[in-house]
Amino acid sequence: LDTHSEHPGRHMEEQRKVWQQVADIVAFFKAVPFRGGSLFDQTLIMVVTDFSRTPFLNPSQGKDHNPLTN
């Protein structure tokens, strides 16, 4: 998701890839039997980030790390 250039053309596709991986993990945990339910029932899944992006595009049509909100 580190789109320092061509953000409009690349970011959505990169988001889809990452969120599909999260969905695949959730589906896997739901398919694993555990104590009368599934492993998903006993698991906390968190998705976090350690930095944010600027609200505007840079000259390369990308997004940079936002020093005001990191």
ABEGO torsion letter per residue (X at the ends): XBBABGAAAAAAAAAAAAAAAAAAAAAAAAABBBGGBBAAAABBBBBBBABBBBABBBAAGBBBBBAAAX
